[in-house]
Amino acid sequence: MFVRFISIFLLGLLTNISLSHAGDFKPLKGQTAVRVCADAYNLPYSNKKLEGFDNKIAALIGEELGIPVEYYWFPQRIGFGRNTIKKVDPKTGRFLCDLAMSIPAGPGRYLTTKPYFSSIDTMVYRSGEGYELNKISDIAKLKEQGKKLKIGLFDRAIETEALLANGLADQIEYYQFMPGDTKVYAGRLVEDELAKGNVDVVFLWGPIASYYAQHSDVPMTVVPLNELGEDYVFSFAMGGRKQDKAWRDLLNDIMEARKDDITAIMSDYKLPSIANVEKAEHKRKLAYTVVDGKVDHKTYVGWRLFNSTCFVCHGKNATGTERAPNLVEKLAKMSAYKFRKKVLGRYFGLVNFDDPESRMAYLGEQVGDEQAAQFKMPTWDDDPNIRAHVDDLYAYLKARADGVLGEGRPEKLEE
């Protein structure tokens, strides 16, 4: 993999950027350049000719700090961070670069700034061919009418499931997303395959699709796949090393001061609109299955575990005693994670059940000496047989708390 270090001194100002904020900020101690990690063949983000929006935003940062921008070129794919921003040059003892652009916003391998753009996947097709596509299902409708469009799709694309669900498997031409040649770019699906007629419609990440569609000699229509929903709108930020908080804060301040300029830069690249993205519907996955009073195996195991162990403190129907609370009420708003953490933590705080004498004395008070002699209370956190079934216990108690399962022994569903 060919890697080359090149320094590019940007002493002039971008003609379309305001000068009003220039010099408002100062470099960090010892900082002599904005050292950017970037891909040399990755438009619309970056390239060696500095034509990408990330190149222009990096220049803006350099302008604001009054220092040049230097680039360390490396393909932005698997291993990018490990081989750039986190890698030390053995000759100088310094990291190869300090700033990565277009990094997924939020927690991850980088310390990220606030986002500076968001987008979604798109559907792109040649304009003026007698049909209109607004949703994935429109391709299936054309198929029913006898027109089978050839679909260009990268392997593991998020649209794959929807295309298969619409019965379009036989129309898909799959392409390798990360071939060995680092100069082969994602936009080739539009610029080459779609423009030349090798395929009729492609699915591609919004910024890339829009850029190559607007630069194509063949008229293209770009449709944001807002039908995918809010979960598929992804935001991107600038990224630095986890320890470089002062650098992150400085970048955020510059981004805020130059937000209008950044917006102007991004608007030139005509990212697809996400104004009408469909609302996401998140249905809570139930921990249990209850049908006509009958329960699945997991919930039944939970009932059995409760009635062999927990009932002593919490009562026969889990409604509480003087010693322990009402679990039907407690679990009304308790997550499985919180329940597990509580149960495997200080669950038996009032009585030391690990001490045989204390355990037997308490059990004798609750159920009588004869039953207590036959009862062995386990240590929940240490007993693998009990620990493995905490989720089953949660399923039973949650079903009770949600009001879908009554008191008493439930019947099991047929498997």
Phi, psi and omega in degrees: 000121187279124180233133179222141178262129179221136178258130181237115183265114181259092184269336179276167178258146175295134187293336183258019182242137181295146179263002191296334184256357185304129178086004181289338184240157181243147177298159174290162181303126179083358182274119182248353180200156169274106188261105190256136171266129183205163178267131183283349183224060190218046175294143015270008182282303185202156169199175185292337178276001178061043182264353183275162180292331176292324176299317183288324178288323176298320178297322178298319179295316178299319177300316183294325181271348180073028180227159181288166175253129177244145181243140167245114186272132177201141181302129182274084180209201182305130179089004183301306182297318182297328184260006181228272190292339180254005183257136181263135175286117183297338181281323184255340184077008179255156173296150184294331180197170188235352186220125174248136182258160177053054178257137178309127182290149177103185182301142180173212183278348181243160167268110190257154174279184170292153182295151173239356168198156177225150179202182182215166177292159182227164172246127184237134176214162180289134181281158171072028180251019172090008177215161181231134179243125177240335179220163179301323182297338179295331177293321178293324179295321177295324178298319179296332180272002176097005179248109182261110178278137177275128188255128175263127187213135174285148177300140180067021177294150184289343179278352186305312183299316180294321179295318179293321180296333179270009176072034185251016184303322184284356182254000186269132171249113184274143178235147178284127184285319182238079178289170183295329181281113184289349178274351179278119189250159184296328182296353180298335179299324178273308187295323182253295189297312182285315182298325182272356177086010178291331173224166184252339180208140178231157176243129190205153177302135189312304182302321180291314180300313182297318183297309184285334176291318182285342178261004181276145175285342178264126180302131183235150172246127180249122182245114175298133180276063181293347177292341179294333178097170186300331182294344182252015168267120184245139181252149184230148186222183170268148183234144176226184178286152185303326185278349187269061184291324179297322178294316177301314181296321179295318178298318178299319180295319179294318179299322179292317181293328184248026184300325179293322178292321178295318178299320179295319178297312182295326182294333178295339183263000170050056176298146182296148181289139174241026183291332185245033178295135182292144179293142179279138176249111181255105177271127181291125178282121183286145180283344187231167170232120179231122179230114180053042177083353178263148187238159176286173184300318182300313181291325178294318177300321178297318177298315182296320179295317179300317185278359173254349187222301193284334186299334183302319180268317190265001178089157185302325183252017179065021182263008171096159176220187177295335184272332188215154187282170176285111183284335177296322177283318184298323186273001181303321182234023182259130178283163178297322180297313181295322179297312180299316181298320182289316183294319183274000177261246185264053184295317182258061184286329186278331182228135179278091183281351176281343177269117186304319182293316179297320181296313182294323179296316181292316181295325177298321178293324187276316187236359180099152184297323184294314179290325180297326181295335181265357187257133177236112180277123180277162170271112190301315186289335185258340184273111183296332180290328178276314183304323182293344185246015178297322178294326176294319178297318178299318181301315180295310183293326179291322176298320176295315183294325180282355176079015180262356180222130182270188179286165178091177183284123179278158173270152181269142173289148176287133181270000000 
